[in-house]
């Protein structure tokens, strides 16, 4: 299976969060498999949100540690974040009534040609055009994403 998988910020954060070992392990497994298969996609927005959460909001790691961690994910940062993404996000927000930041991420994932958006925050099974949300912490996630 070669479906591209867009990962939400929370999955990247769990990769560095020692407080929830279950979610950390599950996230690490999915990220490693998707990255290794060349199917992981993120956008600059996701990198920026993750950095802000790790360093400023939750203070889980130092700026240097966060930068080092996120640098390993740069090859997966292939989703666009430009004027076209902005226009598409406005349409997503109007059509689906999502928050602005979720609309921007969904628009970016759609532009990158992703089939699945891996997130625990957007409602498992919900669809946005050709993009389907998969909650990574449901029993079926690994099989749906072909990452078991």
C-alpha positions as CSV (number, residue, x, y, z in Angstrom):
1,X,0.0,0.0,0.0
2,X,1.4,3.4,-0.9
3,X,-1.3,5.8,0.5
4,X,0.3,8.9,1.9
5,X,-0.4,9.6,5.6
6,X,-0.6,13.1,7.0
7,X,0.3,13.2,10.7
8,X,-1.2,15.7,13.1
9,X,0.8,17.6,15.6
10,X,-0.3,15.5,18.6
11,X,1.4,12.3,17.2
12,X,4.7,14.1,17.0
13,X,4.3,15.5,20.5
14,X,3.6,12.1,21.9
15,X,6.9,10.9,20.5
16,X,8.6,13.2,23.0
17,X,6.2,13.1,25.9
18,X,7.2,10.7,28.7
19,X,3.9,11.2,30.6
20,X,1.7,8.9,28.5
21,X,3.8,5.8,27.7
22,X,1.0,4.0,25.9
23,X,0.4,6.8,23.5
24,X,4.1,7.5,23.2
25,X,4.8,3.8,22.2
26,X,1.8,3.7,19.7
27,X,2.8,7.0,18.2
28,X,6.5,6.0,17.9
29,X,5.5,2.8,16.2
30,X,3.2,4.5,13.6
31,X,5.7,7.3,12.9
32,X,8.6,4.9,12.5
33,X,6.7,2.6,10.1
34,X,5.2,5.4,8.0
35,X,8.5,7.3,7.9
36,X,10.4,4.1,7.0
37,X,8.0,3.4,4.2
38,X,8.2,6.9,2.8
39,X,4.5,7.4,3.4
40,X,4.7,10.0,6.3
41,X,3.7,13.6,5.4
42,X,3.7,16.7,7.5
43,X,3.6,20.4,6.8
44,X,5.6,23.3,8.1
45,X,2.5,24.1,10.3
46,X,2.8,20.8,12.0
47,X,6.5,21.2,12.7
48,X,5.9,24.7,14.1
49,X,3.0,23.6,16.3
50,X,5.0,20.7,17.6
51,X,8.0,22.9,18.5
52,X,5.7,25.4,20.3
53,X,4.0,22.6,22.3
54,X,7.2,20.8,23.2
55,X,9.2,23.9,24.2
56,X,6.8,26.5,25.3
57,X,3.3,25.1,26.1
58,X,4.3,21.8,27.9
59,X,8.0,22.5,28.4
60,X,8.8,18.9,27.8
61,X,12.2,19.4,26.2
62,X,14.7,22.1,25.5
63,X,14.7,24.1,22.3
64,X,17.8,22.3,21.2
65,X,16.2,18.9,21.9
66,X,13.0,19.8,20.0
67,X,15.0,21.2,17.1
68,X,17.0,18.1,16.9
69,X,14.0,15.8,17.0
70,X,12.1,17.8,14.4
71,X,15.1,17.9,12.1
72,X,14.9,14.2,11.8
73,X,11.4,14.6,10.4
74,X,12.3,17.3,7.8
75,X,12.3,14.7,4.9
76,X,8.6,14.1,5.6
77,X,7.8,17.8,5.5
78,X,6.5,17.7,1.9
79,X,3.0,19.1,2.3
80,X,2.6,22.7,1.1
81,X,1.9,25.8,3.2
82,X,1.5,28.7,0.8
83,X,-1.1,31.1,-0.7
84,X,-2.9,28.3,-2.4
85,X,-3.1,26.3,0.8
86,X,-4.4,29.4,2.5
87,X,-7.2,29.8,-0.1
88,X,-8.0,26.1,0.2
89,X,-8.2,26.3,4.0
90,X,-10.7,29.1,3.8
91,X,-12.9,26.8,1.7
92,X,-12.4,23.9,4.1
93,X,-13.3,26.1,7.1
94,X,-16.5,27.3,5.4
95,X,-17.6,23.9,4.2
96,X,-16.8,21.7,7.2
97,X,-16.9,24.3,10.0
98,X,-13.5,23.3,11.4
99,X,-11.2,25.5,13.4
100,X,-8.8,27.6,11.3
101,X,-5.7,25.6,12.3
102,X,-7.4,22.3,11.5
103,X,-8.7,23.7,8.2
104,X,-5.2,24.7,7.3
105,X,-3.8,21.3,8.1
106,X,-6.6,19.5,6.2
107,X,-6.1,21.7,3.2
108,X,-2.3,21.0,3.3
109,X,-3.0,17.2,3.5
110,X,-5.4,17.4,0.6
111,X,-2.9,19.4,-1.5
112,X,-0.2,16.8,-0.7
113,X,-2.4,14.0,-2.0
114,X,-2.8,12.2,1.3
115,X,-5.5,9.6,1.7
116,X,-5.4,9.5,5.5
117,X,-5.0,12.2,8.2
118,X,-3.8,10.6,11.4
119,X,-5.2,12.4,14.3
120,X,-7.1,11.7,17.6
121,X,-8.7,15.2,17.4
122,X,-10.8,15.3,14.3
123,X,-13.2,12.3,14.6
124,X,-12.3,8.9,13.5
125,X,-13.8,8.0,10.1
126,X,-14.8,11.6,9.2
127,X,-14.0,12.5,5.6
128,X,-13.0,15.8,4.0
129,X,-13.2,15.4,0.2
130,X,-10.8,12.5,-0.5
131,X,-9.2,12.6,3.0
132,X,-10.2,10.3,5.8
133,X,-9.4,10.8,9.5
134,X,-7.9,7.9,11.3
135,X,-7.6,8.0,15.1
136,X,-4.3,6.2,15.7
137,X,-5.4,4.9,19.1
138,X,-8.3,2.9,17.8
139,X,-7.9,-0.9,17.4
140,X,-8.3,-0.7,13.6
141,X,-5.8,2.1,13.0
142,X,-2.8,-0.1,12.2
143,X,-4.7,-2.2,9.7
144,X,-6.5,0.8,8.1
145,X,-3.2,2.6,7.6
146,X,-1.4,-0.7,6.7
147,X,1.2,0.0,9.4
148,X,0.8,-3.1,11.5
